[in-house]
Amino acid sequence: MSRPEPVTVGLWVDPLCPYAWATSRWLLQVEQVRAVRAQFHVMSLAVLNEGRDDADPWSRFMARRGWGPVRVCTAAAVKYGGPALRPLIGTLGAAIHERRAGWSADVLRDALVRAGLDPILAEAAGSTEHDDALRASHHAGLDPVAPHAGTPVVHVPQPGGGTVACFGPVVTAAPTGEAAGRLWDAVVTMSGAHGCYEFKRPRPDQRS
């Protein structure tokens, strides 16, 4: 039996967010066991938190210092098209979350090279040239979930057609194999259930 054509799952991430990184790795696992294809987009913690007087210290830090990686990602998408984000978010996330290398200019250039992209795009980290495109991508992903959105945001295709925009799932580690597929099945079911809008439990590090 031939496998059905994959449906497109929109995923909005800021490469600085560890939860978005884990969710992106989970969706790549889902692709192996379900007929889905993740389409990467940029959202920005800097945009999300700018001008917020009630933000926590981490969010205020992101509003000041979180522009570089998302500007580089946006510049890559402008130059090469959206598919360039898949390898770039992968190499950036590996540097930031696995190797704990930070996001200096050298790290950004290395991530671009590893993704097969022009390292000169690292210069976009300090430029506002593509900020309009960055904000447009951010709002395309988050506005359908606002005001309760953070990162990651997933636009979940529904069996009957259309999509439902969701904040999450937030995972601390990416399930693999069939476990990844079962989580995807649950996300599809819950996102399509009328009246179901939130499911939350303590993180493992919050349990007594």
C-alpha positions in Angstrom: 0.0 0.0 0.0 1.4 3.4 -1.0 1.8 6.0 1.7 -0.6 8.9 1.5 0.7 12.3 0.4 1.9 14.2 3.5 -0.1 17.2 4.9 1.8 20.4 5.7 2.2 21.3 9.4 3.2 24.9 10.0 5.7 25.3 12.8 6.7 28.7 14.1 9.9 28.8 16.2 12.5 31.1 17.6 15.8 29.2 17.5 16.6 30.6 21.0 13.7 28.8 22.6 14.6 25.4 24.0 11.0 24.2 23.9 10.6 25.2 20.3 13.8 23.3 19.6 12.5 20.1 21.2 9.1 20.5 19.4 10.9 20.9 16.1 12.9 17.7 16.7 9.7 15.9 17.6 8.0 16.9 14.4 10.9 15.6 12.4 10.3 12.3 14.2 6.6 12.5 13.4 7.5 12.8 9.7 9.0 9.3 9.9 5.8 7.6 11.1 2.9 9.8 9.9 2.0 11.4 6.6 3.1 14.9 7.6 5.7 17.4 6.5 6.8 20.2 8.8 7.1 23.6 7.2 9.4 25.9 9.3 8.6 29.6 9.9 10.1 32.3 12.1 8.5 33.8 15.2 10.4 36.1 17.5 10.7 36.2 21.3 12.1 39.7 20.9 8.9 40.8 19.1 6.7 38.9 21.5 8.2 40.6 24.6 9.0 44.1 23.4 7.2 46.8 25.3 6.0 44.4 28.0 6.2 46.0 31.5 5.2 42.8 33.2 7.8 40.6 31.5 10.1 38.3 33.6 13.9 38.8 33.5 14.4 36.2 30.7 11.7 37.8 28.5 13.2 41.3 29.0 16.6 39.9 28.1 15.1 38.4 24.9 13.4 41.7 24.0 16.9 43.3 24.1 19.2 40.6 22.9 17.2 38.0 21.1 17.1 39.7 17.6 20.2 38.3 16.0 19.3 34.6 15.3 15.8 35.4 14.0 17.0 38.2 11.8 19.6 35.8 10.3 16.8 33.2 9.8 14.6 35.8 8.1 17.4 36.9 5.9 18.0 33.3 4.8 14.3 32.8 4.1 14.3 36.0 2.0 17.3 35.0 0.0 16.7 31.3 -0.4 13.0 30.8 0.3 11.3 29.2 3.3 12.8 25.7 2.9 16.2 27.1 3.9 14.8 27.5 7.5 14.7 23.7 8.1 18.4 23.1 7.9 19.3 26.5 9.4 17.1 26.1 12.5 18.6 22.7 12.8 22.2 23.9 12.9 21.4 26.9 15.0 19.4 24.9 17.5 22.2 22.3 17.8 24.7 25.1 18.5 22.6 26.9 21.0 20.8 24.0 22.8 23.1 21.0 22.4 26.6 22.6 22.3 25.7 25.6 24.5 27.8 27.8 22.1 25.6 30.9 22.4 24.8 33.0 19.3 27.9 35.1 18.6 28.7 36.2 15.1 31.1 33.2 14.7 28.4 30.8 15.8 25.9 32.3 13.4 28.4 32.0 10.5 29.2 28.4 11.4 25.5 27.5 11.5 24.9 29.0 8.1 27.9 27.1 6.6 26.7 23.9 8.2 23.2 24.5 6.7 24.8 25.1 3.2 24.0 28.8 3.2 26.0 31.9 2.6 27.8 32.9 5.9 27.6 36.6 5.0 24.0 36.4 6.1 25.3 36.5 9.7 25.6 40.2 9.2 21.8 40.4 9.2 21.9 39.9 13.0 22.7 43.6 13.5 20.5 44.9 10.7 16.8 46.0 10.7 16.6 45.4 6.9 14.3 42.4 7.1 12.4 43.3 10.3 9.2 43.9 8.4 9.4 40.4 7.0 10.2 39.0 10.5 7.2 40.7 12.0 5.0 39.5 9.2 6.0 35.9 9.8 5.7 36.2 13.5 2.1 37.6 13.3 1.1 35.1 10.6 1.9 32.3 13.1 0.8 33.8 16.4 -2.1 36.1 15.7 -4.5 33.1 15.2 -3.6 32.0 18.8 -3.2 35.4 20.4 -3.2 36.6 23.1 -2.2 33.3 24.6 0.6 32.4 22.3 4.3 31.8 23.0 6.6 29.5 21.2 6.3 27.0 19.6 3.2 27.5 17.6 1.9 24.7 15.4 -0.8 25.0 12.8 -2.4 21.6 12.9 -4.2 20.3 9.7 -7.6 18.9 10.4 -9.0 15.7 8.9 -12.0 17.5 7.5 -9.9 20.4 6.1 -8.5 23.6 7.4 -6.1 24.1 10.2 -6.2 24.9 13.9 -3.4 27.1 15.4 -2.1 25.9 18.7 0.5 27.1 21.2 2.4 23.9 21.8 2.8 21.1 22.3 5.6 22.1 24.7 7.9 19.2 25.2 11.2 19.1 27.2 12.5 16.1 25.1 11.4 15.0 21.7 9.6 11.6 21.6 10.9 9.3 18.9 9.4 6.6 16.7 5.8 5.5 17.3 5.7 7.5 20.6 6.2 10.7 18.4 3.4 9.5 16.2 1.0 8.9 19.1 1.6 12.4 20.5 0.9 13.8 17.0 -2.4 11.8 16.9 -3.3 13.3 20.3 -2.5 16.8 19.1 -4.8 16.4 16.0 -7.6 14.9 18.1 -7.4 17.6 20.8 -7.0 20.5 18.4 -10.2 19.4 16.6 -12.3 18.8 19.7 -14.9 21.5 20.0 -14.5 23.3 23.4 -11.1 21.8 24.2 -8.7 24.6 24.5 -6.1 23.7 27.2 -4.4 20.7 28.6 -1.5 21.2 31.1 0.4 19.2 33.6 3.6 20.0 35.7 6.9 19.7 34.0 9.1 16.8 35.3 11.4 19.3 37.1 8.4 20.9 38.9 7.1 17.6 40.5 7.8 17.2 44.2 
